[in-house]
Amino acid sequence: MYRSAKFWDKVADKYAAAPIRNEDAYNATLDRVRALLNATDTVLELGCGTGTTAIALAPDVSHFIATDVSEAMLAKGRDKARDQQVENIDFVQADSTDAPEGPFDAVLAFNLLHLIEDMDGALSDIAERTKPGGVFVSKTFCMPERRNMIWWFIRLGLPVMQAIGKAPYFGKLSTADLDAAITHAGFTIVETQMAPGKDPRRTVIARRA
């Protein structure tokens, strides 16, 4: 996954400046995750980007480790955490393979799994880093069931952007594919939810057996 680090390094400034598209939905996701966490928990986030979610959740737990393959993204996260005086968070350059082993009470992966070529391998890594009974929360782009504009862009427009280096790897997952992969990794799915409106991202909350 590190071969994509250069792409994310290049877009770090633009990524950090982009506003959250749907703040109500984002805050609802944060609240749902908070309800799963305890003050004594240790948490690992994979693909943390510039750390917005990690910084928002860190005050609710004992310790938070936020990882990403992009050092440029992590640098922005460290700056934000310092500015907001959030001190119980560490930013570490890592992918799922070499992330801290834990095990952790919770592992988070938001907007990540569809960007990983070996998703099954990543989910196996995640399972190894989750305590028995611990929680895994993911939010993942899944292909729309109907052939709408998003579907056509992913099928036709995205390959062109990838060919010229303007887009990373992007898996074309169905909701069934995603759920099956998470279950196969050793998790029991306890809750799923599609994002509101035309947003094709699927939130999955699962527990490790």
N, C-alpha and C positions, 0 to 999 in steps of 0.2 A: 504493500500500500504506500510505501514511501516514495514510489515513483510519481505519485500524484502530489507530493509535497510542494514541488516547484510551482504547480498550477495554483495551489492555495496560497502560497507565499505571494504570488503576483497579484492576487485579487484581495489580499487582506485589507488594504485600505478601503476599497470599495465595499467589501463585505461589512466592515465595521461601521461604515457610514450609513448603510442601508437601514431604513426604519423597519420595525416589526410590522408585517403586513396586517395582521389582525390581532391587535393587543388584547381584546376581550378573550379570544380563543387561547392565546398564549398564556394569559394570566389564569385561565381556567385549568390549563394543563399543569401549570406550576402548583396550583392549589391541590389538584388531584395527587400529584407526586408528594407534596408535603404531607398529605393525609396518610401516606404509606411509610413515612420516615419517623424515626424517633431521635430524641436529642443525643442519645449515646451511639448512634449509627456512624459507621464509616462508609463513605460512598465513593464510587469510581464512575467518572463519566468519560466515555470514549467519543472522540470527535467533538470536542467542546467548542471549537471555533475560537471566537474572541472572548469566551467565558461568561457571556451574559446570563445563561441559565445557571451555571455553576455558582456564580456570585450571588444570584438570587436565592439559591437553596442552601448554600453553605451555612448561614446563620442558624438553620434549623437542625443541624447535625453536629456530631463531635469533630469529624475531620472529613475533608472533601479533597479528592485528587482528580484534577481535570487534565485530560490528555488530548493531544492532537498530533498529527504528523507534521503540521506546519509550525515552524518556530516563529514565523512572523505573526501568526494568529495568537500564539501563546504570549508573545511579548505584549500584545495589546491587552490580553486578559490580565496579565500581571499588573500593568499600569492601571487598569480599571479597578482591580481589587485593592491596590494601594490607595487609590483616590477615594474609594468607598470604605476604607479601613476594615476590610474583611481579611482577617488574619489566619483563619483555620483552613486555608485552601492552598494547595500546591499545584503548580502548572508544570506538567512533565511532557516532553516530546516522546510520543510512543504511539504504536498502533495496538491492535488487540493482542498481537503475538508477544510483544515485549513490555506491555503495560505492567505496573506493579501487580504482584500475584494475589495480595490480600490473604485470605478471602474477605469479601466485602458484604455488608448487610444489603447493599443495593448497588446495582450497576445500571447505568443509564446510557442510552445511545439514541440521540435525537437527530433525525435527518442524516443518518449515516449508513444504514445497512444496504441501501440501494446503490451506494457509491463504492462498495467493496466487491471485488471480483470473486473472491473466495468467501462468500457469505457463510457457508456451512462451517468453514474453518474458523471464522471469526466468532460464530455463535458457540462453537466448542470451547474457544478461548474464554468467552464470556461466562459460560457455565462453570469452568474451572475456577473462575475468580469470584463466584457467587456462593455465599454460605448456603448450606442446606436449609431450605425454608426461606432463603433470602429472595429479594424481589429483583426482577429485571424489567425495565420499562423502556420501550422503544417507540419511536415515531418515524414511520417509513413511507416513502412515496411508493404507491402501488398503481399500476396501470388502470386507467378508467375502464369500466366494463363496456361503455359505449364509445364509439369512434367520434369523439368530440375534437375540438381544436387542440387540446392538450395531447390526446392520443396521436393525432397526426404529426404534431411537432416532434414528439419523442421518436416516432417512426421515421420521419423524413428530414426534419430540420436539425435534430440533435447530431446525427452522424456527420453532417457537413461541418458543424461547429467543432466536433471532436477532431475531425481531420485537419483543421487549421489551428488546433491547440486552444480553442476558446471554450471547451467544455471537458470535464473529466469523464471517466468511466461512469456509466449510468445503467444499472440493471433494470430490466423490464419485468418486474415482479407482479404477480397477481396476489390478491389477498390470501388465496388458498395456498400459494407457494410460500408466502411469508409465514403464515400460521404453522404450516407443516414443518418448515425448517426450524422454527423456534421449539416446537414440540419434540422434534427429532434430536435436538441438542440436549434434551433432558429437563425441559421446563414444562410446567402445567399452566396453560393459559387460563387466567381467571377473569379477564375483562378485555374487551376490544371496543374501539370506537373510531368511526371515521370522522375526519375533520368536517366542520360545517361548510355548507355551500358547495362550490365546485373544487374545493381543495381535496386532492386525492390522497392525502396522507392518512395512514392508519396507525393509531396508538394501540399498542399491545402491552398489557400488564401480565406478567407471568411469575410464577414461583418455581424455584429449583426444588426438585424432589429431595 
